[in-house]
């Protein structure tokens, strides 16, 4: 052998378990080549698994082999055959491809003389041992995961909406992660109502901040981990549900209700709901000609569609639905709370004992800040022990990882308390507001809430040409509401 390409490979788990490293392999190969007067034509360093040959550096090396002429001396050197491959089938296939380009692959610690027929037996052993080792390791890992699941722990990578945590005893678990957890809860409740298609719920969830594909979203809705159950596959290929130790996001009854909705061929009511949302005044409008209730529908124009409230049969009474809806909403948004009602709100806020609650939140906030500072000190001490050689690299990395998770969890708690304090401050500000606009966000109400409000405050004296109308306020509303424009001019309580 006059020249050779050097191939060194390591995977992360092997480096941790066996102490393999790329520089160590490279150094041994270079010394071997120097001792045997072999010219090094190139060094290819790989940080990839050997389960197949779909590896970036190997592909580059194989391309280089194919470029060289057939008369050239082409050899590939590596430390052991497990650096070459950990799959017997793929290994023999690649040896055949290399032979086609007159290239010899050789392990310096496990040399094979391909001119001797019996040497193929040793090659089979060298290739089979790493594959058997991989298979055994995979089996042990699978058995360990299965045992952990049977005990109610979830050792795998946390699904979306959860985060992996390490407990004080070193065992792995998962905990809810915000804001994904709240969005997933909302998604399950929406799916259980069966008002929208699952794809529409997914789009709404994406808008709220849940980042996942369509297929992933369907897997979320079918995953029992969210209701506290862990699916365990037994050796008999049967599936068993184990009650998990982690905190569930939803109840079991809600989960199975969603499964029933997903697995049942159904007709969604989303189209009807869209029409109900557009014609939320339907049922509260009366025809001025025949005194019958007005209906609502969409008329097809030459270029677009037009929604109308209209009468039946030959009666031609109709009005633009968008115009009338806007007029009703504008009138409603002119209503504000009266001074007496604001005083009542002040009493309610005082009854909630806001000051005591705020003091409790501030105490917890200081406590969390102190814990975050302590976690920082723990990491600092660990770093000093590592630099002094007392703490090993693996132990330090584990300490650092756990420390980061704890700090992240504490910061989330601190953020939650900050939001609660902000909400309390907002309540305090309500007491001092001169005007409280209770219907300012009417357009964001659910359809059912809109219709309930219209039934309480129906439109009256409607001009079906201009859309102008008045609101019918009963005695209860007259006591708590006043008109915004009147308050600006003279602070007297004048009502519709």
C-alpha positions as CSV (number, residue, x, y, z in Angstrom):
1,X,0.0,0.0,0.0
2,X,1.7,3.2,-1.2
3,X,-1.1,5.8,-0.5
4,X,-4.4,5.9,1.3
5,X,-7.3,8.1,2.4
6,X,-7.9,8.3,6.1
7,X,-11.5,8.0,7.5
8,X,-12.2,8.8,11.1
9,X,-15.7,8.7,12.5
10,X,-17.4,9.1,15.9
11,X,-20.9,9.5,17.1
12,X,-21.8,11.5,20.2
13,X,-22.9,8.5,22.4
14,X,-19.7,6.5,21.4
15,X,-17.5,9.4,22.3
16,X,-19.1,9.6,25.8
17,X,-19.3,5.9,26.4
18,X,-16.0,4.6,24.9
19,X,-13.8,7.6,24.9
20,X,-13.5,7.7,21.1
21,X,-12.4,11.0,19.6
22,X,-11.6,12.2,16.1
23,X,-8.1,13.5,17.0
24,X,-7.1,10.3,18.7
25,X,-8.1,8.2,15.7
26,X,-6.5,10.6,13.3
27,X,-3.2,10.6,15.3
28,X,-3.1,6.7,15.3
29,X,-3.7,6.5,11.6
30,X,-1.1,9.1,10.8
31,X,1.5,7.2,12.9
32,X,0.6,4.0,11.1
33,X,1.0,5.6,7.7
34,X,4.4,7.1,8.8
35,X,5.6,3.8,10.1
36,X,4.6,2.0,6.9
37,X,5.6,4.8,4.4
38,X,2.1,5.3,3.2
39,X,1.3,8.6,1.6
40,X,-1.9,10.3,3.1
41,X,-4.0,11.6,0.2
42,X,-6.7,13.1,2.4
43,X,-8.4,12.9,5.8
44,X,-12.2,12.8,6.2
45,X,-13.6,13.4,9.6
46,X,-17.2,12.3,10.4
47,X,-19.5,13.0,13.3
48,X,-22.3,10.8,12.2
49,X,-24.0,7.5,13.0
50,X,-22.8,4.4,11.1
51,X,-26.3,2.7,10.7
52,X,-26.0,3.5,7.0
53,X,-23.7,5.3,4.5
54,X,-25.8,8.4,4.2
55,X,-23.1,10.4,5.8
56,X,-21.8,13.8,4.4
57,X,-18.0,13.1,4.6
58,X,-18.3,9.5,3.4
59,X,-20.3,10.7,0.3
60,X,-17.5,13.2,-0.4
61,X,-14.8,10.5,0.0
62,X,-16.7,8.1,-2.3
63,X,-17.1,10.8,-4.9
64,X,-13.3,11.4,-4.8
65,X,-12.7,7.6,-5.2
66,X,-15.0,7.6,-8.3
67,X,-13.1,10.5,-9.9
68,X,-9.7,8.7,-9.7
69,X,-8.5,6.6,-12.6
70,X,-8.8,2.8,-12.4
71,X,-5.0,2.4,-12.5
72,X,-4.4,4.5,-9.4
73,X,-3.7,3.0,-6.0
74,X,-6.8,3.7,-3.9
75,X,-7.1,2.6,-0.3
76,X,-9.2,3.7,2.7
77,X,-7.8,3.3,6.2
78,X,-9.7,3.5,9.5
79,X,-9.1,2.2,13.0
80,X,-11.8,-0.6,13.3
81,X,-14.5,-2.0,11.2
82,X,-17.2,-0.4,13.4
83,X,-15.8,3.0,12.2
84,X,-16.7,1.8,8.7
85,X,-20.2,0.5,9.4
86,X,-22.5,-1.0,12.0
87,X,-24.8,-2.7,9.6
88,X,-23.7,-6.0,7.9
89,X,-26.0,-5.7,4.9
90,X,-24.9,-2.1,4.1
91,X,-21.2,-2.9,4.8
92,X,-21.1,-5.8,2.2
93,X,-22.9,-3.6,-0.3
94,X,-20.4,-0.8,0.1
95,X,-17.4,-3.2,0.0
96,X,-18.8,-4.4,-3.4
97,X,-19.1,-0.8,-4.7
98,X,-15.5,0.0,-3.6
99,X,-14.2,-3.2,-5.3
100,X,-15.9,-2.0,-8.5
101,X,-13.6,1.1,-8.4
102,X,-10.6,-1.1,-7.3
103,X,-10.5,0.4,-3.8
104,X,-9.6,-1.6,-0.7
105,X,-11.1,-0.6,2.7
106,X,-8.9,-1.7,5.7
107,X,-9.0,-1.4,9.5
108,X,-5.5,-1.2,11.0
109,X,-6.6,-2.8,14.3
110,X,-8.6,-5.6,12.6
111,X,-6.6,-6.3,9.4
112,X,-8.1,-8.6,6.7
113,X,-6.1,-10.3,3.9
114,X,-8.7,-10.4,1.1
115,X,-6.5,-12.7,-0.9
116,X,-7.1,-15.5,1.7
117,X,-10.7,-17.0,1.3
118,X,-11.0,-17.8,5.0
119,X,-10.4,-14.2,5.9
120,X,-14.0,-13.5,4.9
121,X,-15.1,-15.4,8.0
122,X,-13.2,-12.9,10.2
123,X,-14.6,-10.0,8.2
124,X,-18.1,-11.3,8.9
125,X,-17.3,-11.4,12.6
126,X,-15.8,-7.9,12.6
127,X,-18.9,-6.5,10.9
128,X,-21.5,-8.5,12.9
129,X,-20.2,-7.7,16.4
130,X,-20.9,-3.9,16.0
131,X,-24.4,-4.5,14.6
132,X,-25.2,-6.9,17.5
133,X,-23.9,-4.4,19.9
134,X,-26.1,-1.7,18.4
135,X,-29.2,-4.0,18.4
136,X,-28.5,-5.0,22.1
137,X,-28.1,-1.3,23.1
138,X,-31.3,-0.4,21.3
139,X,-33.2,-3.2,23.0
140,X,-31.9,-2.2,26.5
141,X,-32.9,1.4,25.8
142,X,-36.4,0.4,24.6
143,X,-36.8,-1.8,27.7
144,X,-35.7,1.0,30.0
145,X,-38.1,3.4,28.3
146,X,-40.9,0.8,28.7
147,X,-40.2,0.2,32.4
148,X,-40.2,4.0,33.0
149,X,-43.5,4.3,31.2
150,X,-45.0,1.4,33.2
151,X,-44.1,3.4,36.4
152,X,-45.9,6.4,35.1
153,X,-42.9,8.5,33.9
154,X,-42.4,9.8,30.4
155,X,-38.7,9.6,29.5
156,X,-39.0,10.5,25.8
157,X,-38.6,13.9,24.3
158,X,-41.4,16.1,25.7
159,X,-44.3,16.6,23.2
160,X,-45.3,20.1,22.2
161,X,-47.0,21.8,25.2
162,X,-44.6,20.1,27.7
163,X,-41.0,20.5,28.7
164,X,-38.5,17.9,29.9
165,X,-37.3,18.2,33.5
166,X,-34.9,16.3,35.8
167,X,-36.1,15.7,39.3
168,X,-33.9,15.9,42.4
169,X,-33.5,12.1,42.3
170,X,-32.2,12.2,38.7
171,X,-35.4,10.8,37.2
172,X,-36.8,12.4,34.1
173,X,-40.3,13.9,33.9
174,X,-42.3,16.4,31.9
175,X,-44.2,19.6,32.9
176,X,-46.6,22.0,31.1
177,X,-44.9,24.7,29.0
178,X,-46.6,28.0,28.3
179,X,-48.0,29.4,26.1
180,X,-48.3,26.2,24.1
181,X,-50.0,24.3,26.9
182,X,-52.9,26.9,27.1
183,X,-53.3,26.9,23.3
184,X,-53.5,23.1,23.2
185,X,-56.1,23.1,26.0
186,X,-58.1,25.6,23.9
187,X,-57.7,23.4,20.8
188,X,-59.2,20.4,22.6
189,X,-62.2,22.4,23.8
190,X,-62.8,23.8,20.4
191,X,-62.6,20.3,18.8
192,X,-65.0,18.9,21.4
193,X,-67.6,21.6,20.5
194,X,-67.6,20.3,16.9
195,X,-68.3,23.7,15.5
196,X,-65.3,24.0,13.2
197,X,-63.2,21.7,11.0
198,X,-60.0,20.5,12.6
199,X,-58.0,22.3,9.9
200,X,-59.7,25.6,10.9
201,X,-59.0,25.0,14.6
202,X,-55.4,24.3,13.6
203,X,-55.2,27.7,11.7
204,X,-56.6,29.5,14.7
205,X,-54.2,27.7,17.0
206,X,-51.3,28.8,14.7
207,X,-52.5,32.4,14.9
208,X,-52.4,32.1,18.7
209,X,-48.8,31.0,18.6
210,X,-48.8,27.1,18.3
211,X,-46.2,26.3,15.7
212,X,-46.8,22.8,14.1
213,X,-47.8,21.2,10.9
214,X,-51.3,19.9,10.0
215,X,-50.3,16.3,10.5
216,X,-48.6,17.1,13.8
217,X,-51.8,18.9,15.0
218,X,-53.9,15.8,14.3
219,X,-51.3,13.7,16.3
220,X,-51.7,16.2,19.2
221,X,-55.4,15.7,19.3
222,X,-54.9,11.9,19.3
223,X,-52.1,11.8,21.9
224,X,-53.4,10.6,25.3
225,X,-50.3,12.2,27.1
226,X,-52.3,15.4,27.3
227,X,-55.0,13.9,29.5
228,X,-52.4,12.3,31.8
229,X,-52.3,8.8,30.2
230,X,-49.1,7.2,28.8
231,X,-49.4,4.6,26.0
232,X,-47.1,1.6,26.5
233,X,-46.7,-1.1,23.8
234,X,-46.2,-4.5,25.4
235,X,-44.2,-7.4,23.8
236,X,-47.5,-9.0,22.7
237,X,-48.0,-5.9,20.5
238,X,-50.9,-4.9,22.8
239,X,-51.2,-1.3,23.9
240,X,-51.7,-0.4,27.6
241,X,-52.7,2.9,29.1
242,X,-50.8,3.9,32.2
243,X,-51.7,6.8,34.5
244,X,-48.8,9.2,34.2
245,X,-47.2,11.1,37.1
246,X,-47.1,14.3,35.1
247,X,-49.7,17.1,35.3
248,X,-52.3,16.6,32.6
249,X,-53.5,19.5,30.4
250,X,-57.1,18.2,30.0
251,X,-59.4,15.7,31.6
252,X,-59.8,12.2,30.3
253,X,-63.5,12.8,29.5
254,X,-62.6,15.7,27.3
255,X,-59.9,13.7,25.5
256,X,-62.3,10.8,24.7
257,X,-65.0,13.3,23.7
258,X,-62.5,14.7,21.1
259,X,-61.6,11.2,19.9
260,X,-65.3,10.5,19.3
261,X,-65.6,13.8,17.3
262,X,-62.5,13.0,15.2
263,X,-63.4,9.4,14.5
264,X,-67.1,10.1,13.6
265,X,-68.0,11.1,10.1
266,X,-69.6,14.4,10.8
267,X,-71.1,17.6,9.3
268,X,-69.6,20.6,10.9
269,X,-71.7,23.6,11.7
270,X,-69.1,26.1,10.8
271,X,-71.0,27.5,7.8
272,X,-74.2,28.0,9.9
273,X,-72.1,29.7,12.6
274,X,-70.7,32.1,10.0
275,X,-74.2,33.0,8.9
276,X,-75.3,33.4,12.6
277,X,-72.4,35.7,13.2
278,X,-73.2,37.8,10.2
279,X,-77.0,38.0,11.0
280,X,-76.8,38.3,14.8
281,X,-79.8,40.7,14.7
282,X,-82.0,38.0,13.1
283,X,-85.0,37.3,15.2
284,X,-85.1,40.7,16.7
285,X,-86.1,42.7,13.6
286,X,-89.8,43.1,12.6
287,X,-91.0,44.0,9.1
288,X,-92.7,47.4,9.1
289,X,-95.1,46.3,6.3
290,X,-96.4,42.8,7.3
291,X,-95.2,42.8,11.0
292,X,-93.3,39.5,10.6
293,X,-89.8,38.6,11.8
294,X,-87.1,39.4,9.2
295,X,-84.8,36.7,8.0
296,X,-81.3,37.0,6.6
297,X,-79.5,35.7,3.6
298,X,-76.7,36.5,1.1
299,X,-77.6,37.7,-2.4
300,X,-75.2,37.0,-5.3
301,X,-74.4,40.2,-7.2
302,X,-72.6,40.6,-10.5
303,X,-69.1,40.9,-8.9
304,X,-69.6,40.0,-5.2
305,X,-72.1,38.8,-2.6
306,X,-74.3,41.1,-0.5
307,X,-75.8,40.2,2.9
308,X,-79.4,41.5,3.6
309,X,-82.0,41.3,6.3
310,X,-85.2,40.8,4.4
311,X,-88.9,39.7,4.7
312,X,-90.5,36.7,3.1
313,X,-92.6,36.0,0.0
314,X,-93.7,39.1,-1.9
315,X,-92.9,41.7,0.8
316,X,-89.9,43.6,-0.5
317,X,-88.6,45.0,2.8
318,X,-84.9,44.5,3.0
319,X,-81.8,46.3,4.4
320,X,-78.1,45.9,4.1
321,X,-77.0,43.7,7.0
322,X,-73.5,45.2,7.3
323,X,-75.0,48.7,7.6
324,X,-77.6,47.8,10.2
325,X,-75.0,45.8,12.2
326,X,-72.6,48.7,12.3
327,X,-75.4,51.1,13.3
328,X,-76.4,48.8,16.2
329,X,-72.8,48.4,17.3
330,X,-72.1,52.2,17.2
331,X,-75.2,52.9,19.3
332,X,-74.2,50.2,21.8
333,X,-70.6,51.6,22.1
334,X,-72.0,55.0,23.1
335,X,-73.2,53.4,26.4
336,X,-70.9,53.8,29.4
337,X,-71.3,53.0,33.1
338,X,-72.9,55.6,35.3
339,X,-71.2,57.2,38.3
340,X,-73.2,55.1,40.7
341,X,-72.1,51.9,39.0
342,X,-68.5,53.0,39.1
343,X,-68.8,53.6,42.8
344,X,-70.2,50.0,43.1
345,X,-67.2,48.7,41.2
346,X,-65.0,50.4,43.8
347,X,-66.7,48.6,46.6
348,X,-66.4,45.2,44.8
349,X,-62.6,45.8,44.2
350,X,-62.2,46.7,47.9
351,X,-64.0,43.5,48.9
352,X,-61.5,41.5,46.8
353,X,-58.8,42.7,49.3
354,X,-56.4,43.7,46.5
355,X,-53.8,45.1,48.8
356,X,-53.4,41.9,50.7
357,X,-53.2,39.9,47.4
358,X,-50.7,42.3,46.0
359,X,-48.5,41.9,49.1
360,X,-48.6,38.1,48.7
361,X,-47.6,38.3,45.1
362,X,-44.7,40.7,45.9
363,X,-43.5,38.3,48.6
364,X,-43.5,35.4,46.2
365,X,-41.7,37.6,43.6
366,X,-38.9,38.4,46.0
367,X,-38.7,34.7,46.9
368,X,-38.3,33.6,43.3
369,X,-35.7,36.3,42.6
370,X,-33.7,34.9,45.6
371,X,-34.0,31.3,44.2
372,X,-32.8,32.5,40.8
373,X,-29.8,34.1,42.5
374,X,-29.1,30.9,44.5
375,X,-29.2,28.8,41.2
376,X,-26.7,31.2,39.7
377,X,-24.4,30.7,42.8
378,X,-24.8,26.9,42.5
379,X,-23.6,27.0,38.9
380,X,-20.7,29.3,39.8
381,X,-19.6,26.9,42.5
382,X,-19.9,24.0,40.1
383,X,-17.8,25.8,37.5
384,X,-15.1,26.4,40.1
385,X,-15.1,22.7,41.1
386,X,-14.8,21.7,37.4
387,X,-11.9,24.0,36.8
388,X,-10.2,22.7,40.0
389,X,-10.6,19.1,38.6
390,X,-13.0,18.0,41.4
391,X,-16.0,17.8,39.1
392,X,-16.0,15.7,35.9
393,X,-17.1,17.2,32.6
394,X,-20.2,14.9,32.4
395,X,-21.3,15.8,36.0
396,X,-20.7,19.5,35.3
397,X,-22.7,19.4,32.0
398,X,-25.6,17.6,33.9
399,X,-25.5,20.2,36.7
400,X,-25.5,23.0,34.1
401,X,-28.4,21.5,32.2
402,X,-30.5,21.0,35.3
403,X,-29.6,24.5,36.5
404,X,-30.8,26.0,33.2
405,X,-34.1,24.1,33.4
406,X,-34.6,25.3,37.0
407,X,-33.9,28.9,36.1
408,X,-36.2,28.8,33.1
409,X,-39.0,27.4,35.3
410,X,-38.4,30.0,38.0
411,X,-38.4,32.8,35.4
412,X,-41.7,31.5,34.1
413,X,-43.1,31.7,37.6
414,X,-41.7,35.2,37.9
415,X,-43.3,36.2,34.6
416,X,-46.7,34.8,35.8
417,X,-46.5,36.8,39.0
418,X,-45.6,39.9,37.0
419,X,-48.7,39.5,34.9
420,X,-50.9,39.0,38.0
421,X,-49.5,42.2,39.5
422,X,-50.1,44.0,36.2
423,X,-53.7,42.8,36.3
424,X,-54.1,44.1,39.8
425,X,-52.7,47.5,38.8
426,X,-55.2,47.6,35.9
427,X,-58.0,46.9,38.4
428,X,-56.8,49.9,40.5
429,X,-56.8,52.1,37.4
430,X,-60.5,51.2,36.7
431,X,-61.4,52.9,40.0
432,X,-60.1,56.2,38.8
433,X,-61.4,56.1,35.2
434,X,-63.9,58.8,34.4
435,X,-65.5,56.7,31.6
436,X,-65.9,52.9,31.5
437,X,-66.8,51.7,28.1
438,X,-68.4,48.3,28.6
439,X,-69.3,47.5,25.0
440,X,-66.1,48.8,23.3
441,X,-65.1,45.3,22.1
442,X,-68.5,44.2,21.0
443,X,-67.2,43.1,17.6
444,X,-64.9,40.6,19.3
445,X,-67.8,38.9,21.3
446,X,-68.8,35.3,20.4
447,X,-72.0,35.0,18.3
448,X,-73.9,33.5,21.3
449,X,-72.8,36.5,23.5
450,X,-73.8,38.9,20.8
451,X,-77.3,37.4,20.5
452,X,-77.7,37.3,24.3
453,X,-76.8,41.0,24.5
454,X,-79.2,41.9,21.6
455,X,-82.0,40.0,23.5
456,X,-81.3,42.2,26.5
457,X,-80.9,45.5,24.6
458,X,-82.9,45.1,21.3
459,X,-83.0,47.7,18.5
460,X,-86.1,49.8,18.2
461,X,-87.4,52.6,15.9
462,X,-85.4,51.3,12.9
463,X,-85.2,53.3,9.8
464,X,-84.9,50.6,7.1
465,X,-83.6,53.1,4.5
466,X,-80.8,54.8,6.5
467,X,-80.2,52.1,9.2
468,X,-80.7,54.6,12.0
469,X,-82.1,53.0,15.2
470,X,-82.5,53.4,19.0
471,X,-81.9,51.0,21.8
472,X,-84.6,49.7,24.1
473,X,-83.1,49.9,27.7
474,X,-85.1,48.3,30.5
475,X,-85.2,49.7,34.0
476,X,-82.2,47.7,35.2
477,X,-80.0,49.0,32.4
478,X,-81.2,52.6,32.9
479,X,-79.8,52.4,36.4
480,X,-76.3,51.4,35.5
481,X,-75.8,52.9,32.0
482,X,-75.7,56.4,30.6
483,X,-74.9,58.0,27.2
484,X,-71.3,58.9,26.4
485,X,-72.1,62.1,24.6
486,X,-74.2,63.4,27.5
487,X,-71.4,62.9,30.0
488,X,-69.0,64.9,27.9
489,X,-71.4,67.9,27.7
490,X,-73.1,68.0,31.0
491,X,-72.6,65.1,33.5
492,X,-76.3,64.5,33.7
493,X,-77.6,61.0,33.3
494,X,-79.8,61.1,30.2
495,X,-80.8,57.8,28.6
496,X,-82.2,56.6,25.3
